[in-house]
Amino acid sequence: MTTNISEEIKLRPLETSDNNQIALLANNIKIWNNVRDLMPYPYSLKDADEFIEFCTNEEPTTTFAIVYKGELTGLIGLTLQRDVYRLTAEVGYWLGEPYWNKGITSKALKLILEYGFAKFDLIKIYAGVFEYNKASQRVLEKTGFKLEGVLKKSVIKNNVICDEYRYGLLKELYIV
Ligand SMILES: CC(C)(COP(=O)(O)OP(=O)(O)OC[C@H]1O[C@@H](n2cnc3c(N)ncnc32)[C@H](O)[C@@H]1OP(=O)(O)O)[C@@H](O)C(=O)NCCC(=O)NCCS
């Protein structure tokens, strides 16, 4: 009998002892090339410690470890928006390279949607993806997100200007 891997994927809050694994996985230019410059690179143990401390003080918790077979494989989080955008949240994620293309992030995204829509008064969860990041666009599409627009030349990464693809999922269209 084959095991459904999605049953082995869980989200949990970060723990102090996650620092080594986060630093090991996050210190990867292939991850950094696809995320905001706010994420450090090279990524040190101190960076991991500071990030974990920040997340463990979140109230409520919005950042989670993506755990596969008991191992931390990456991170996923919601950023709750403010002011007139307060009914929406942005989702962000990265996964360690050894775990890519197993369906782990797609499942993690489903889990955080479930959490986000149940816990907060949200009508939409969205994500912004650099135009060249086809894997992340695929993850969002597989999970039911729709391409809402292309923000032309809105990103500069590695000194190259590119478009941002903006994906959204409305709560009313979200199917558990
Ligand atoms: C994007 C990322 C999170 C995907 O995680 P993952 O667990 O490998 O994703 P999944 O396995 O759930 O799905 C990946 C999908 O992308 C597809 N894919 C992978 N590379 C691709 C490429 N170069 N072009 C097109 N599709 C691609 C896979 O085939 C798979 O689709 P399928 O199930 O239809 O075959 C991971 O690659 C990552 O962390 N990248 C760097 C950081 C990042 O991009 N973060 C997101 C910023 S918006």
Ligand as a Chemical Component Dictionary entry (heavy atoms), coordinates in Angstrom:
data_LIG
# 
_chem_comp.id                   LIG 
_chem_comp.type                 NON-POLYMER 
_chem_comp.pdbx_formal_charge   0 
_chem_comp.three_letter_code    LIG 
# 
loop_
_chem_comp_atom.comp_id 
_chem_comp_atom.atom_id 
_chem_comp_atom.alt_atom_id 
_chem_comp_atom.type_symbol 
_chem_comp_atom.charge 
_chem_comp_atom.model_Cartn_x 
_chem_comp_atom.model_Cartn_y 
_chem_comp_atom.model_Cartn_z 
_chem_comp_atom.pdbx_ordinal 
LIG C1  C1  C 0 8.323  27.351 -4.901  1  
LIG C2  C2  C 0 8.503  26.247 -3.867  2  
LIG C3  C3  C 0 7.999  26.708 -2.524  3  
LIG C4  C4  C 0 7.727  25.013 -4.344  4  
LIG O1  O1  O 0 7.733  24.030 -3.332  5  
LIG P1  P1  P 0 7.445  22.500 -3.646  6  
LIG O2  O2  O 0 7.137  21.817 -2.359  7  
LIG O3  O3  O 0 8.519  21.943 -4.488  8  
LIG O4  O4  O 0 6.093  22.606 -4.504  9  
LIG P2  P2  P 0 5.139  21.397 -4.931  10 
LIG O5  O5  O 0 5.926  20.129 -4.991  11 
LIG O6  O6  O 0 3.931  21.438 -4.076  12 
LIG O7  O7  O 0 4.712  21.847 -6.413  13 
LIG C5  C5  C 0 5.693  22.281 -7.350  14 
LIG C6  C6  C 0 5.072  22.311 -8.730  15 
LIG O8  O8  O 0 5.861  23.151 -9.586  16 
LIG C7  C7  C 0 6.271  22.435 -10.711 17 
LIG N1  N1  N 0 7.552  22.988 -11.107 18 
LIG C8  C8  C 0 8.737  22.889 -10.483 19 
LIG N2  N2  N 0 9.680  23.552 -11.163 20 
LIG C9  C9  C 0 9.060  24.106 -12.238 21 
LIG C10 C10 C 0 9.487  24.910 -13.327 22 
LIG N3  N3  N 0 10.758 25.299 -13.435 23 
LIG N4  N4  N 0 8.568  25.287 -14.258 24 
LIG C11 C11 C 0 7.283  24.891 -14.159 25 
LIG N5  N5  N 0 6.817  24.131 -13.130 26 
LIG C12 C12 C 0 7.701  23.740 -12.203 27 
LIG C13 C13 C 0 6.340  21.000 -10.246 28 
LIG O9  O9  O 0 6.325  20.102 -11.340 29 
LIG C14 C14 C 0 5.074  20.942 -9.400  30 
LIG O10 O10 O 0 3.902  20.893 -10.197 31 
LIG P3  P3  P 0 3.107  19.495 -10.489 32 
LIG O11 O11 O 0 2.670  18.975 -9.157  33 
LIG O12 O12 O 0 1.997  19.886 -11.380 34 
LIG O13 O13 O 0 4.106  18.579 -11.148 35 
LIG C15 C15 C 0 10.015 25.861 -3.719  36 
LIG O14 O14 O 0 10.510 25.542 -4.999  37 
LIG C16 C16 C 0 10.839 26.991 -3.134  38 
LIG O15 O15 O 0 10.956 27.117 -1.931  39 
LIG N6  N6  N 0 11.437 27.807 -3.991  40 
LIG C17 C17 C 0 12.288 28.933 -3.557  41 
LIG C18 C18 C 0 11.541 29.965 -2.696  42 
LIG C19 C19 C 0 10.254 30.436 -3.316  43 
LIG O16 O16 O 0 10.102 30.449 -4.528  44 
LIG N7  N7  N 0 9.307  30.838 -2.475  45 
LIG C20 C20 C 0 8.030  31.365 -2.952  46 
LIG C21 C21 C 0 8.126  32.804 -3.272  47 
LIG S1  S1  S 0 6.603  33.396 -3.999  48 
# 
loop_
_chem_comp_bond.comp_id 
_chem_comp_bond.atom_id_1 
_chem_comp_bond.atom_id_2 
_chem_comp_bond.value_order 
_chem_comp_bond.pdbx_ordinal 
LIG C1  C2  SING 1  
LIG C2  C3  SING 2  
LIG C2  C4  SING 3  
LIG C2  C15 SING 4  
LIG C4  O1  SING 5  
LIG O1  P1  SING 6  
LIG P1  O2  DOUB 7  
LIG P1  O3  SING 8  
LIG P1  O4  SING 9  
LIG O4  P2  SING 10 
LIG P2  O5  DOUB 11 
LIG P2  O6  SING 12 
LIG P2  O7  SING 13 
LIG O7  C5  SING 14 
LIG C5  C6  SING 15 
LIG C6  O8  SING 16 
LIG C6  C14 SING 17 
LIG O8  C7  SING 18 
LIG C7  N1  SING 19 
LIG C7  C13 SING 20 
LIG N1  C8  SING 21 
LIG N1  C12 SING 22 
LIG C8  N2  DOUB 23 
LIG N2  C9  SING 24 
LIG C9  C10 SING 25 
LIG C9  C12 DOUB 26 
LIG C10 N3  SING 27 
LIG C10 N4  DOUB 28 
LIG N4  C11 SING 29 
LIG C11 N5  DOUB 30 
LIG N5  C12 SING 31 
LIG C13 O9  SING 32 
LIG C13 C14 SING 33 
LIG C14 O10 SING 34 
LIG O10 P3  SING 35 
LIG P3  O11 DOUB 36 
LIG P3  O12 SING 37 
LIG P3  O13 SING 38 
LIG C15 O14 SING 39 
LIG C15 C16 SING 40 
LIG C16 O15 DOUB 41 
LIG C16 N6  SING 42 
LIG N6  C17 SING 43 
LIG C17 C18 SING 44 
LIG C18 C19 SING 45 
LIG C19 O16 DOUB 46 
LIG C19 N7  SING 47 
LIG N7  C20 SING 48 
LIG C20 C21 SING 49 
LIG C21 S1  SING 50 
# 
